[in-house]
Amino acid sequence: MLDHIYNDKYFNWTKFENIVKKKHGEYKNATPFPHTSLDDLFTSEVLDDVLDCFPPIESDEWDRRNDIGVQVKLRTKWKDERDIPPKVLRVIQILQSGRFVRLLSEYTGIDGLMPDYWYGGGGLNQILPGGELAVHVDGTLNDEIKMYRRVNLIVFLNKDWEEEYGGHLEFWDSKKKGCVKKLTPSFNKIAIFNTSDLTYHGHPYPLTCPEERSRKSLILYYYTATRPESEIKFGKQHRALFSTREELGI
């Protein structure tokens, strides 16, 4: 049974529907590109359960990234629902439900959004102290489902997160002249934003949280079959394109 998907015990559907109805224009007109930050849509207990499911740092369940643009990042290696802890899957099923995705399409103004049931690149993420994620534009095409990534959704899972810890999600202008908006990765905050060749984002400064902490999140992506020409700058298909500190002047 999937009764949990539409149960307000887990997710505040009324609040989200009201946001979509009243504030979709704010999303589309946000600068430097369409985005939003929504607080407390999930009940705290549901996300506490997700936190409890994070594998230990030394676990081989993590795909370890430590390459150009990405430093000390861990990402779960999910292939299908059998790999996902039930309490995490409960949250994902809400965010991939027909009701949620229809509302997300209405909110973003992007028709025909589809979730990624192959979990290409999504999942549980954490960045360890000293880690960073260079400012970048995302890869465009999901090779497995042959669809274009259009919207990113991040559920932040960091309780009592202090500003001095860093790890802010930064949104930069399309010419990479500077950060226009940044979001604190605090617990039960959902960041939603369009992704294209013009949507530079990341957290380019090393994480300074205590050694026993990390920057934790759940990330999901949404796709469409085509991609507007206005969003194409580097070609229809490419991997993530990272910017160096020298390029950004930081």
C-alpha positions as CSV (number, residue, x, y, z in Angstrom):
1,M,0.0,0.0,0.0
2,L,1.2,3.5,-0.8
3,D,-1.2,5.4,1.5
4,H,1.8,7.3,3.0
5,I,2.2,9.2,-0.3
6,Y,-0.8,11.4,0.2
7,N,-0.9,11.4,4.0
8,D,-0.4,14.8,5.7
9,K,1.3,12.9,8.5
10,Y,4.3,12.9,6.3
11,F,4.1,15.8,3.9
12,N,2.1,19.0,4.0
13,W,0.2,18.8,0.7
14,T,-2.1,21.7,1.5
15,K,0.9,24.0,2.1
16,F,2.6,22.9,-1.1
17,E,-0.5,23.3,-3.2
18,N,-1.1,26.8,-1.8
19,I,2.5,27.8,-2.7
20,V,2.1,26.5,-6.2
21,K,-1.2,28.3,-6.6
22,K,0.0,31.7,-5.2
23,K,3.7,31.8,-5.9
24,H,4.5,30.2,-9.2
25,G,5.2,33.6,-10.7
26,E,7.8,34.2,-8.0
27,Y,9.6,31.0,-9.0
28,K,9.7,31.9,-12.7
29,N,10.9,35.4,-12.0
30,A,13.6,34.6,-9.4
31,T,17.1,35.7,-10.1
32,P,19.6,34.7,-11.3
33,F,17.4,31.9,-12.6
34,P,14.1,30.2,-11.6
35,H,14.4,28.8,-8.1
36,T,12.8,28.6,-4.7
37,S,13.5,27.6,-1.1
38,L,10.7,25.9,0.8
39,D,10.8,25.2,4.6
40,D,9.1,22.5,6.7
41,L,7.0,20.7,4.0
42,F,8.0,17.3,5.6
43,T,7.3,16.5,9.2
44,S,10.5,16.4,11.2
45,E,10.0,12.8,12.2
46,V,10.0,11.6,8.5
47,L,13.4,13.3,7.8
48,D,14.8,12.1,11.1
49,D,14.2,8.6,9.7
50,V,16.1,9.5,6.6
51,L,19.0,10.7,8.6
52,D,19.1,7.5,10.5
53,C,19.5,5.6,7.2
54,F,22.7,7.4,6.2
55,P,25.4,4.7,5.8
56,P,28.6,5.1,7.8
57,I,31.2,7.1,6.0
58,E,33.4,4.1,5.5
59,S,30.6,2.0,3.9
60,D,31.1,0.7,0.4
61,E,27.5,1.8,-0.3
62,W,29.0,5.2,-1.2
63,D,30.2,6.3,-4.6
64,R,33.2,8.4,-3.6
65,R,33.9,11.5,-5.7
66,N,37.2,13.3,-5.4
67,D,37.9,14.8,-8.8
68,I,38.0,18.1,-10.5
69,G,35.2,20.3,-9.2
70,V,34.1,17.8,-6.6
71,Q,36.0,17.2,-3.4
72,V,35.3,14.7,-0.7
73,K,31.7,14.0,-1.8
74,L,29.8,10.7,-1.1
75,R,26.8,9.6,-3.1
76,T,24.7,6.5,-2.7
77,K,24.9,3.9,-5.5
78,W,21.2,3.2,-6.1
79,K,20.0,1.2,-9.1
80,D,16.4,0.6,-8.1
81,E,14.1,0.6,-5.1
82,R,15.6,-2.5,-3.7
83,D,18.8,-0.6,-2.9
84,I,16.9,2.2,-1.0
85,P,16.1,1.9,2.8
86,P,12.3,1.8,3.2
87,K,12.2,5.0,5.3
88,V,14.1,6.9,2.6
89,L,12.0,5.4,-0.2
90,R,8.9,6.7,1.6
91,V,10.1,10.3,1.1
92,I,11.2,9.6,-2.5
93,Q,7.8,8.1,-3.4
94,I,6.2,11.3,-2.2
95,L,8.5,13.5,-4.3
96,Q,8.1,11.2,-7.4
97,S,4.3,10.8,-7.1
98,G,2.0,11.9,-9.9
99,R,0.5,14.5,-7.6
100,F,3.8,16.0,-6.7
101,V,5.2,16.0,-10.2
102,R,2.1,17.6,-11.7
103,L,2.3,20.3,-9.1
104,L,6.0,20.7,-9.7
105,S,5.3,21.2,-13.4
106,E,2.7,23.8,-12.7
107,Y,5.1,25.6,-10.2
108,T,8.1,25.7,-12.6
109,G,6.1,26.2,-15.8
110,I,7.8,23.2,-17.4
111,D,5.3,20.9,-18.9
112,G,5.7,17.2,-18.9
113,L,8.2,16.8,-16.1
114,M,9.1,13.2,-15.3
115,P,11.0,11.8,-12.3
116,D,14.0,9.5,-12.7
117,Y,13.2,6.0,-11.6
118,W,16.7,4.9,-12.5
119,Y,18.2,7.3,-9.9
120,G,21.0,8.5,-12.2
121,G,23.0,10.8,-10.1
122,G,20.4,11.3,-7.4
123,G,20.2,9.8,-3.9
124,L,21.7,10.5,-0.5
125,N,24.7,12.9,-0.6
126,Q,27.1,14.1,1.9
127,I,30.2,16.4,1.7
128,L,32.8,16.0,4.4
129,P,34.6,18.7,6.3
130,G,37.0,20.5,4.0
131,G,35.0,19.4,1.0
132,E,33.5,21.6,-1.7
133,L,31.5,21.5,-4.9
134,A,32.8,23.9,-7.6
135,V,30.3,26.3,-9.3
136,H,29.1,24.4,-12.4
137,V,26.3,23.8,-14.8
138,D,24.9,20.2,-14.7
139,G,25.2,17.6,-17.3
140,T,22.3,17.7,-19.7
141,L,21.2,14.2,-20.8
142,N,20.5,11.2,-18.7
143,D,22.1,8.5,-20.8
144,E,19.9,5.7,-19.3
145,I,16.5,7.3,-19.9
146,K,17.5,9.5,-22.8
147,M,15.8,12.6,-21.3
148,Y,17.1,16.1,-20.5
149,R,17.5,17.2,-16.9
150,R,15.4,20.3,-16.3
151,V,14.8,20.6,-12.5
152,N,16.9,19.8,-9.4
153,L,15.3,19.2,-6.0
154,I,17.5,19.0,-2.9
155,V,16.2,18.2,0.6
156,F,18.7,19.4,3.1
157,L,19.1,17.3,6.3
158,N,21.4,19.4,8.5
159,K,20.1,20.1,12.0
160,D,21.4,23.1,14.0
161,W,23.5,24.2,11.0
162,E,25.6,27.3,11.9
163,E,26.3,29.9,9.2
164,E,30.0,29.7,9.9
165,Y,30.0,26.0,8.8
166,G,29.6,27.1,5.2
167,G,28.2,24.7,2.7
168,H,25.7,27.3,1.3
169,L,24.2,26.5,-2.1
170,E,25.2,29.4,-4.2
171,F,23.4,30.6,-7.4
172,W,25.6,32.5,-9.8
173,D,24.7,34.7,-12.7
174,S,25.1,33.2,-16.2
175,K,28.4,35.2,-16.9
176,K,29.9,33.9,-13.6
177,K,30.5,37.4,-12.4
178,G,29.3,36.7,-8.8
179,C,27.0,34.9,-6.5
180,V,23.5,36.4,-6.6
181,K,21.7,34.1,-4.1
182,K,22.8,31.6,-1.5
183,L,20.8,29.1,0.6
184,T,21.8,27.7,4.0
185,P,21.6,23.9,3.9
186,S,19.5,23.7,7.0
187,F,17.2,20.8,8.1
188,N,13.9,20.4,6.3
189,K,14.7,23.0,3.6
190,I,13.9,22.1,0.0
191,A,15.7,23.8,-2.8
192,I,14.1,23.6,-6.2
193,F,15.7,25.2,-9.3
194,N,15.8,25.0,-13.0
195,T,19.0,23.4,-14.5
196,S,20.4,24.4,-17.9
197,D,23.6,25.7,-19.5
198,L,22.8,29.1,-17.8
199,T,22.2,27.9,-14.2
200,Y,25.6,28.1,-12.4
201,H,25.5,26.7,-8.9
202,G,27.6,25.0,-6.3
203,H,29.3,25.6,-3.0
204,P,32.8,26.7,-3.9
205,Y,34.3,27.2,-0.4
206,P,35.6,24.4,1.7
207,L,33.2,23.1,4.3
208,T,34.2,24.2,7.9
209,C,31.8,22.2,10.0
210,P,33.2,20.2,12.9
211,E,34.9,16.9,12.1
212,E,31.9,14.9,13.3
213,R,29.5,16.7,11.0
214,S,28.9,16.6,7.3
215,R,26.6,18.4,4.8
216,K,23.8,15.9,4.2
217,S,21.1,16.0,1.6
218,L,18.7,13.9,-0.5
219,I,18.8,14.9,-4.2
220,L,16.3,14.1,-7.0
221,Y,16.1,15.2,-10.6
222,Y,13.3,15.7,-13.0
223,Y,13.4,15.5,-16.8
224,T,11.6,16.2,-20.1
225,A,11.9,14.6,-23.5
226,T,13.2,17.8,-25.1
227,R,15.1,20.9,-24.1
228,P,14.5,24.5,-25.2
229,E,17.1,26.0,-27.6
230,S,17.2,29.1,-25.3
231,E,18.8,26.9,-22.6
232,I,21.5,25.5,-24.8
233,K,25.0,27.1,-24.8
234,F,27.4,24.3,-24.8
235,G,25.7,21.7,-27.0
236,K,22.7,19.5,-26.4
237,Q,24.7,16.8,-24.6
238,H,27.5,17.3,-22.1
239,R,28.6,16.3,-18.6
240,A,28.8,18.7,-15.7
241,L,31.0,21.7,-16.6
242,F,33.0,23.0,-13.6
243,S,34.5,26.4,-13.1
244,T,37.8,27.0,-11.5
245,R,38.4,29.5,-8.7
246,E,40.5,31.6,-11.1
247,E,37.6,31.8,-13.6
248,L,35.3,32.9,-10.8
249,G,37.8,35.4,-9.2
250,I,37.6,33.8,-5.7
